[in-house]
Amino acid sequence: MVSTSSRSVRARIVATVGFLFAAVTTTVLPPAATADTPLCAWRFMSNENVLNVAFPDSNATYWVLPYALGPGDSIELSGTYPAARYFSLNTYGTNFDTVDTLRDNQIVPDPGSGNPFTDASARALPDAQRQWHATLVTGPADHARNEIQALPASQGTPVGFLIIRVYVPDDAASPSGGVPLPEATMRIGGTSVPRQPCAQPFDPNSYTGPVAQIAKAGFDQVIAGAASGAFPGGTPEAVFVNPASSSGLFPNGDNKYLGTALSYQPGRIVVVRGKAPDFPDTRAGVPATDPDQQVRYWSMCQNDLVSPYPVVACAADFQTALDASGYYTYAVAAPADLTAVDDPTVTVVPWGDTTVPKKVLFLRYMLPTPEFYPQSIQASQATGTDPATVMGPYYPRAVYCAADTFVIGGWDACVDETAG
């Protein structure tokens, strides 16, 4: 049974998606035709608190710009490199699958500016010297020219979505990484319409009507189908596997995922053990360009496996305790089953709503280095090989364990590290 709070979240998501489709129409109208509609960019923000949908990471924030572009139309973006672990521009079609990705270290800076994601010394530059421009185009895109493909070639409608992601801003209080969101200029049918970032995100509860109802059915069909396709029936619980697909879930082109389905039983927890890859701890002053990293970012996230597929909680790399050998241990537990953990090398991940029938735990790897790639999730998916074989000690081994067993004997009373 889905909780009342889950239904409420879903209703807000559905209303917002309805407005996403309705808002697209304003991109093709001249300013005079939209006098009652503020022409601003990034009208929708998504994170663990707002528009929590399609398994987001709680250490990232996502801003959405819907558009409709005809042949020869474009969108020009002007922004400042954020102070953050990572940022990227991703485009999506109406099936919510990735069209193109242009990430931070691919974006060539403006003349006289520096890119802190390719040159660590540029982190100290003022905002005026950390500028970039990029363009969404309807045809093939040249990343060397900071172009992004806006629409899939096979899509019959001109509608798409641009999402900017910012992961782990240096200042946790500034989701955008201490800089304004990019300005956008819509070049539609020979008319230029500038769009400043919106003063505040749109309130989905203020949008109702027939378009929202139509969008509800479309949203449920696409997202629910994508989620069920990711973990089809018969997928074993408490065993991390490569999802069958992440299409339709607004996937980030720079991430790959392992996941395992979970179900709740009173007095039972999940224990996960694996080796942690090295990462650049940008909150501690390490640059994203640090040569000693193995991945740019990784995290373990607990999610509800019911629409709208929200994240419950994440433990990112910098939030995860490690033992002396560089291994993490997670205890996924409800407060009623595990009230305290004495072991400082164990990280507790909340179970969340125990009335939700199924959960999914995701391990996320972002941008493995060439040296680490052979042991990464990315390598497992590229070759279609069992991730436990490819990843070796980095593979997350999960087991159900009685909470009492864990409290008395610790993680090693639950996890057999010699298995597999």
Secondary structure, DSSP 8 states (H G I E B T S, - for coil): ---HHHHHHHHHHHHHHHHHHHHHGGGGS-GGGGTTS--EE--EEESSSSS--SS--TTEEEEEEEEE--TT-EEEEEEE--SEEEEEEEEE-TTS-EEEEEEGGGS-B-TT---TTT-GGGGGS-GGGSEEEEEEESS---GGGTEEE-S-TT-SS-EEEEEEEEEEESSTT-TT-SS---EEEEEETTEEEEEEE-SS---GGG--SHHHHHHHHHHHHHHHHHHHHHS-TT--BT--B--S--TTS---TTEEEEEEEE---TTEEEEEEEE------GGGT--TT-TT-S-SEEEEEEEESSTT--EEEEEEGGG--B-TTSEEEEEEE-TTT------TTEEEEE---TTSS-EEEEEEEE---TTTGGGSHHHHHHHT--HHHHHGGGS-EEEEEEHHHHHHH-GGGT--TT--
